[in-house]
Amino acid sequence: MIVNITDGLKTAERIKNIYIIAIKGLFMFLLVFSAGCNKHEDIQIPFVPADIRSVNLYIDESMDVYYLWKDNMPVNLNPDTEPDPKEYFDKLLYKIEDRWSFITEDYQELINHFSGIEYSFGHNFKLFREEGSDNVFGIVQYVVKNSPADVAGLDRGDVFYAVDGIRLTINNYLGLLFEKDSYSLGMADIVEGEIISNNEEVNLLAAEFQENPVYLDTVYNLSGRNIGYFVYTQFIQNFNQNLEDLFASFKSQNVSDLVIDLRYNPGGSISTARLLASLIAPADAVSSESVFARYIWNDNIEQYWLDEEGSESHNLMIKFLNTGNNMDLDKVYFLVTNNSASASETLINGLLPYMDVVLIGETTSGKYTGSITLHDEKRSFNWAIQPIVLKTANANGETEFRDGFAPDYLIMDDLFSPLGSYGEGMLTEALELITGIPSDQLARKAHPEFLKNASPLISGGRMPVEDRQELWIDNFRE
């Protein structure tokens, strides 16, 4: 979840400057003191170029002000002795809690990502490890419209087992799938539970494109009910008007029930989560501008906002937004998986005090935190950090859903049925709950047995910078 606190950052920068002066003073004292005690010792300090030292210092200064777990950071790290800013940043993290903070050398790529602009192939897929084997195979989850993968003819449910003629295994899939700008996918069929090559190759070349997060929308007319459904892949503020337009369309079609597909939504802007919540929630909660979410910062920042702006500060809470397209619902259905994270979970948590929230699918990710993008334009480097700076809570103070939200109805992702089709498992479950029509009459298919036995690894594509860094941390940090 990305927190938009532009005004707050300007004022909070004053806190940072005060801290920096104090830290520099203390650091100078420590240098003089240590020099006096060790002047006869030959101390070897690694050479760190001035430009790297500048990055390290910026990381140190920023984390010491904003980081949610600043009190748990190590105190014995020296920015003058670490030649790799990524390593230095990683050493500062409170790894017992923090699975999400990351650093990047490409600030513009990060900003593009949060705007929905990706340099990517455009196919999201899920990887599995074959039962009793080190072999890995992938199944396409969805393909972004007009992306290279779309042009190449890939579609949901397509299976691949090799890249550039090399069989995917547990030892090589990271390098083959996530570190190239072009490759050829070796496609396969599943025959009696076995991955069998079909001798087809799909050539892909990464390109930059912008994804509309409203991937698919429709209205089903069943049993006298008009049921709105849409697949939402990321909370992107640039596309807020698309959400407004979609809900205006739902209202014009007299939609009475709503199913929102968040199964591939990793999060994004909390202001967009607020808008979506305001389009869904009961009208009295929206019109009274009730609390949608609360921010819980580290003690210093929390106290700063209280002193400067009071307990009603928009930097301490975010309220529902009055919108003419509010649907005034008392129940909403979300389709979710472990890929549903951050702002997706903040949306669910924020609505729980006000309405009946029905979850269908798999347990969500468990990201109860928010981050901000920090980049110093005054310094001559393109590094940026995305540290966790706060926890979110709903109006009842409920937070730290670190184990994710368990579904009310456990349904595995049906990768071989088109999204939005009557046969697709999660959607069919929602339609049955709303209409009472048995799922077999809606043509729901059984989940393939061989997938129940395969071990899921990760979902992705050519991963956005945030997800690539989280993948790196999860696999190599220890």
C-alpha positions in Angstrom: 0.0 0.0 0.0 1.4 3.4 -1.0 0.6 6.3 1.3 0.1 9.7 -0.3 1.3 12.3 2.2 2.8 14.9 0.0 2.1 17.9 2.3 3.0 15.7 5.3 6.4 14.9 3.8 7.3 18.6 3.5 6.5 19.3 7.1 7.9 16.0 8.4 11.2 16.9 6.5 11.7 19.4 9.4 11.8 16.6 11.8 14.3 14.8 9.7 16.6 17.9 9.5 16.5 18.2 13.3 17.5 14.5 13.7 20.2 14.8 11.1 21.9 17.7 13.0 21.8 15.8 16.2 23.0 12.6 14.6 25.9 14.4 12.9 26.9 16.0 16.1 26.9 12.7 18.0 28.8 11.0 15.2 31.6 13.7 15.2 31.9 13.2 19.0 32.2 9.5 18.5 34.9 9.9 15.8 37.0 12.2 18.0 36.6 10.0 21.0 37.5 6.8 19.2 40.5 8.5 17.5 41.8 9.6 20.9 41.6 6.0 22.2 43.0 4.2 19.2 45.6 6.5 17.7 48.3 3.9 17.9 46.2 1.2 16.3 46.2 0.5 12.5 42.5 0.4 11.8 41.5 -0.8 8.3 38.3 0.8 7.0 36.9 -0.3 3.6 37.1 2.5 0.9 33.7 3.8 0.1 33.4 6.2 -2.8 31.8 9.6 -2.1 28.8 8.9 -4.2 28.0 5.7 -2.4 28.6 7.3 1.0 26.0 10.0 0.0 23.4 7.3 -0.8 24.2 5.4 2.4 23.8 8.6 4.5 20.5 9.4 2.8 19.3 5.9 3.6 20.4 6.2 7.2 18.9 9.6 7.7 15.6 8.7 6.1 15.1 5.4 7.9 16.0 7.0 11.3 13.0 9.4 10.8 10.3 7.5 9.0 10.8 3.7 9.4 8.0 2.1 11.4 10.5 -0.1 13.3 13.2 2.6 13.8 13.7 1.6 17.4 14.6 -1.9 16.2 17.3 -0.9 13.7 20.9 -1.8 14.5 22.9 1.0 16.1 26.4 -0.2 15.1 26.2 0.2 11.3 28.6 2.7 9.7 27.5 4.2 6.4 31.2 4.9 5.7 32.1 1.2 5.5 29.4 -0.3 3.4 30.2 -0.3 -0.4 26.8 -1.6 -1.5 23.7 0.6 -0.6 21.4 -2.4 -1.1 23.3 -4.4 1.5 23.4 -1.4 3.8 19.6 -0.9 3.5 19.0 -4.6 4.0 21.0 -4.6 7.2 18.9 -1.8 8.7 15.6 -3.7 8.3 13.8 -5.3 11.2 13.4 -8.6 9.6 11.3 -10.2 12.3 8.4 -8.1 11.1 9.4 -6.4 7.8 9.0 -8.4 4.6 8.2 -5.5 2.4 10.6 -2.5 2.5 12.9 -2.3 -0.5 15.4 -0.2 -2.3 15.9 0.5 -6.0 18.5 2.1 -8.2 15.9 3.3 -10.7 13.6 5.9 -9.2 11.7 6.5 -12.5 10.9 2.8 -12.9 9.4 2.8 -9.5 7.3 5.8 -10.2 6.2 4.3 -13.5 5.2 1.1 -11.7 2.9 3.0 -9.3 1.4 4.7 -12.3 0.6 1.4 -14.0 3.4 1.8 -16.5 5.5 -1.4 -16.8 8.4 -2.6 -18.9 7.2 -6.1 -19.1 6.0 -9.0 -21.2 2.4 -8.6 -20.0 1.7 -12.1 -18.8 1.1 -12.9 -15.2 1.6 -16.5 -14.3 1.8 -19.0 -11.4 4.7 -21.4 -11.0 4.4 -24.9 -9.6 6.9 -27.5 -8.7 6.0 -30.9 -10.0 5.3 -33.5 -7.4 8.3 -35.6 -6.6 10.6 -33.6 -8.9 12.7 -30.5 -9.1 11.0 -29.6 -12.4 8.9 -26.4 -12.5 6.1 -25.4 -14.8 4.0 -22.3 -15.2 0.3 -21.6 -16.0 -0.7 -18.2 -17.3 -3.1 -16.4 -15.0 -4.0 -13.4 -17.2 -2.6 -11.4 -20.1 -2.6 -7.7 -20.1 -4.4 -6.3 -23.2 -2.2 -5.0 -26.0 0.9 -6.2 -24.2 3.6 -8.3 -26.0 2.2 -11.5 -24.5 -1.3 -10.5 -25.8 0.1 -9.9 -29.3 1.9 -13.2 -29.2 -1.3 -15.0 -28.5 -0.8 -16.1 -24.9 -4.0 -16.6 -22.9 -5.1 -17.7 -19.4 -4.6 -21.4 -18.8 -1.6 -21.7 -21.2 1.1 -24.0 -19.8 4.9 -23.6 -20.3 7.7 -25.7 -19.0 10.9 -24.3 -20.6 12.6 -21.0 -21.4 15.0 -20.7 -24.4 15.0 -24.5 -24.7 16.0 -25.0 -21.1 13.8 -27.0 -18.8 12.6 -25.0 -15.8 13.7 -26.3 -12.4 13.7 -25.2 -8.9 17.4 -24.1 -9.3 17.1 -22.0 -12.5 13.6 -20.5 -12.8 14.5 -17.2 -11.2 17.3 -16.4 -13.7 15.4 -17.7 -16.7 12.1 -16.0 -16.1 12.9 -12.8 -14.2 16.2 -11.5 -15.5 15.7 -11.3 -19.2 14.2 -8.7 -21.6 13.4 -11.4 -24.2 12.9 -15.1 -24.3 11.1 -18.0 -25.9 8.6 -20.0 -23.8 8.4 -23.7 -24.5 4.7 -24.6 -24.3 3.2 -27.8 -23.0 0.0 -29.7 -22.5 -1.1 -31.6 -19.4 -1.9 -35.2 -20.2 -3.1 -37.4 -17.4 -1.3 -35.2 -14.9 2.0 -35.1 -16.8 3.6 -32.0 -18.4 4.1 -32.9 -22.0 5.8 -30.6 -24.6 3.5 -29.7 -27.5 6.5 -28.4 -29.5 5.2 -24.9 -29.6 7.3 -21.8 -28.9 6.1 -18.3 -28.0 8.7 -15.6 -28.5 8.4 -12.5 -26.2 10.2 -9.2 -26.2 9.6 -6.9 -23.2 8.1 -3.4 -23.9 6.8 -0.5 -21.9 3.0 -0.1 -21.7 0.3 1.1 -19.3 -2.2 -1.3 -17.8 -5.7 -0.2 -17.1 -6.4 -1.9 -13.7 -10.0 -2.5 -14.5 -9.1 -5.6 -16.5 -12.7 -6.9 -17.1 -16.2 -5.8 -16.2 -19.7 -7.1 -16.9 -23.2 -7.4 -15.5 -24.9 -10.8 -15.1 -28.7 -10.9 -15.2 -29.6 -14.0 -13.1 -32.8 -14.9 -11.1 -34.1 -11.3 -11.5 -30.9 -9.8 -10.1 -28.3 -7.6 -11.8 -24.9 -8.6 -10.5 -21.9 -6.4 -11.3 -18.5 -8.0 -11.6 -15.1 -6.6 -12.4 -11.5 -7.8 -12.2 -9.3 -5.2 -10.6 -5.5 -5.7 -10.8 -3.9 -2.7 -9.0 -4.9 0.4 -7.0 -3.6 3.1 -9.3 -4.6 6.7 -8.6 -4.2 7.7 -12.3 -7.2 5.5 -13.1 -9.6 6.7 -10.3 -11.9 8.2 -12.9 -12.2 4.8 -14.5 -13.6 3.5 -11.2 -16.1 6.4 -11.0 -17.2 5.7 -14.6 -17.6 2.0 -13.9 -19.8 2.5 -10.9 -21.8 5.1 -12.8 -22.4 2.4 -15.4 -23.4 -0.2 -12.7 -25.9 2.2 -11.2 -27.4 3.0 -14.6 -27.9 -0.8 -15.1 -29.6 -1.1 -11.6 -26.9 -3.4 -10.2 -28.1 -4.9 -6.9 -25.1 -7.1 -6.0 -21.4 -6.7 -6.5 -18.5 -9.1 -7.0 -15.0 -7.6 -7.0 -12.1 -9.8 -8.3 -8.9 -9.0 -6.4 -7.2 -12.3 -6.8 -4.2 -10.8 -8.7 -4.2 -7.3 -7.0 -1.0 -6.7 -5.0 -2.1 -3.3 -3.7 -1.1 0.3 -4.6 -2.5 3.7 -3.6 -4.6 3.9 -0.4 -6.4 7.0 -1.8 -7.7 4.7 -4.5 -8.7 2.1 -1.9 -10.6 4.9 -0.1 -12.4 5.8 -3.4 -13.4 2.2 -4.1 -14.6 1.8 -0.5 -16.6 4.9 -0.8 -18.3 3.6 -4.0 -19.2 0.4 -2.2 -20.1 1.2 1.4 -23.5 2.0 2.9 -24.6 5.5 2.1 -24.8 6.6 5.8 -21.1 5.7 6.4 -20.1 7.7 3.3 -22.3 10.7 3.7 -21.1 11.1 7.3 -17.5 10.7 6.2 -16.8 8.0 8.8 -13.3 6.6 9.3 -12.2 4.2 6.6 -8.7 3.6 7.9 -6.3 4.8 10.6 -2.5 5.2 10.3 -0.2 4.1 13.1 3.3 5.6 12.7 6.4 5.2 14.8 6.2 7.1 18.1 8.0 10.3 16.9 6.0 10.8 13.7 2.8 9.9 15.4 3.4 12.6 18.1 4.5 15.1 15.4 1.1 14.8 13.6 -0.8 15.0 16.9 1.1 18.2 17.9 0.9 19.9 14.4 -2.6 18.8 13.2 -4.4 17.2 16.1 -6.1 13.8 16.4 -8.3 14.4 13.3 -5.2 14.9 11.0 -5.6 13.4 7.5 -2.1 12.0 8.2 -3.5 9.9 11.1 -6.8 8.8 9.5 -8.5 8.6 6.2 -12.3 9.0 5.9 -14.8 7.9 3.3 -15.2 10.2 0.3 -18.6 11.6 -0.7 -19.2 10.5 -4.2 -22.3 10.6 -6.4 -21.7 7.1 -7.6 -22.0 5.3 -4.2 -24.0 2.1 -4.5 -25.2 2.0 -0.9 -24.6 -1.8 -0.5 -24.9 -3.8 2.7 -22.9 -6.7 1.4 -20.0 -7.2 -1.1 -18.2 -10.2 -2.4 -14.4 -10.3 -2.9 -12.5 -13.0 -4.8 -9.1 -13.3 -3.3 -5.8 -15.3 -3.3 -2.4 -14.9 -1.6 -1.7 -12.4 -4.3 -4.4 -10.1 -2.8 -2.2 -7.8 -0.6 -1.7 -4.4 0.9 -4.4 -1.9 -0.3 -6.6 -4.9 -1.2 -6.5 -6.0 2.4 -6.9 -2.4 3.7 -10.1 -2.2 1.6 -11.4 -5.4 3.1 -10.4 -4.4 6.6 -11.8 -0.9 6.3 -15.2 -2.1 5.1 -15.6 -4.8 7.8 -17.0 -2.4 10.5 -19.8 -1.2 8.1 -21.1 -4.1 6.0 -21.0 -7.8 5.4 -17.8 -8.7 3.5 -17.8 -12.1 1.9 -14.4 -13.6 0.9 -14.2 -16.3 -1.7 -11.0 -18.0 -2.7 -7.8 -18.4 -0.8 -6.2 -16.7 2.3 -4.9 -13.2 1.4 -1.3 -12.1 1.8 -1.2 -10.5 5.2 0.3 -7.1 4.4 -1.0 -4.7 7.1 1.5 -1.9 6.4 2.0 1.1 4.2 5.1 2.6 2.6 6.2 5.9 1.1 8.7 6.6 -1.7 11.8 8.5 -0.6 14.1 10.0 -3.2 16.4 13.0 -2.7 16.3 15.0 -5.9 18.9 17.4 -4.5 21.5 14.7 -4.6 23.0 13.4 -7.8 21.8 9.8 -7.6 18.8 7.9 -8.9 18.3 5.6 -5.8 15.0 5.5 -4.0 13.8 3.6 -1.0 10.3 2.4 -0.2 10.3 1.8 3.5 7.4 0.6 5.6 6.4 3.7 7.6 3.0 2.8 9.2 0.5 0.1 10.0 -3.1 0.5 9.0 -6.2 -0.2 11.2 -9.9 0.1 10.6 -12.4 2.2 12.5 -12.5 -0.5 15.2 -8.7 -0.4 15.6 -8.2 -3.8 14.1 -4.8 -4.2 12.5 -1.8 -6.6 12.1 -3.7 -9.1 10.0 -0.3 -10.7 9.3 -1.8 -14.1 8.6 -4.0 -12.6 6.0 -7.8 -12.8 5.8 -9.1 -16.4 5.5 -11.8 -16.9 3.0 -15.4 -17.6 4.0 -15.5 -20.1 1.1 -12.3 -21.8 0.2 -12.1 -22.1 -3.6 -8.8 -22.7 -5.5 -8.0 -20.4 -8.4 -9.4 -22.1 -11.5 -6.7 -21.3 -14.0 -8.3 -23.2 -16.9 -11.5 -21.2 -17.1 -11.7 -17.7 -18.5 -12.1 -14.9 -16.0 -15.7 -13.8 -15.9 -17.0 -17.1 -17.3 -19.8 -19.0 -15.6 -17.6 -22.1 -15.3 -14.8 -20.2 -13.3 -14.8 -21.5 -9.8 -14.6 -18.4 -7.6 -17.0 -16.4 -9.6 -19.5 -19.3 -9.8 -19.4 -19.6 -6.0 -20.3 -16.0 -5.7 -23.1 -16.2 -8.2 -24.5 -19.3 -6.4 -24.4 -17.4 -3.1 -26.2 -14.4 -4.5 -28.8 -16.2 -6.6 -29.2 -19.7 -5.1 -28.7 -21.3 -8.5 -26.6 -24.5 -7.9 -23.1 -24.3 -9.2 -23.5 -27.3 -11.5 -26.2 -25.4 -13.4 -23.7 -22.6 -13.8 -21.2 -25.1 -15.3 -18.6 -24.9 -12.6 -15.7 -27.3 -13.2 -13.9 -29.4 -10.6 -10.3 -28.2 -9.6 -7.8 -30.4 -11.5 -6.4 -33.1 -9.2 -2.8 -32.7 -10.5 -2.7 -29.1 -9.3 -3.8 -30.1 -5.9 -0.6 -32.2 -5.7 1.8 -29.7 -7.3 3.6 -27.3 -5.0 2.9 -23.6 -5.8 5.9 -21.4 -5.8 5.2 -17.8 -6.8 3.1 -15.7 -9.1 4.4 -13.0 -11.3 5.5 -12.0 -14.8 8.5 -9.8 -15.5 8.0 -8.6 -12.0 7.5 -4.9 -11.0 10.4 -3.5 -9.0 8.7 -3.9 -5.7 7.9 -7.6 -6.2 11.3 -8.4 -7.7 12.9 -7.0 -4.6 10.6 -8.9 -2.3 11.4 -12.0 -4.2 15.1 -11.4 -3.8 14.7 -10.9 -0.1 12.7 -14.0 0.4 15.1 -16.2 -1.5 18.5 -14.9 -0.7 18.5 -12.7 2.4 19.2 -15.5 4.8 
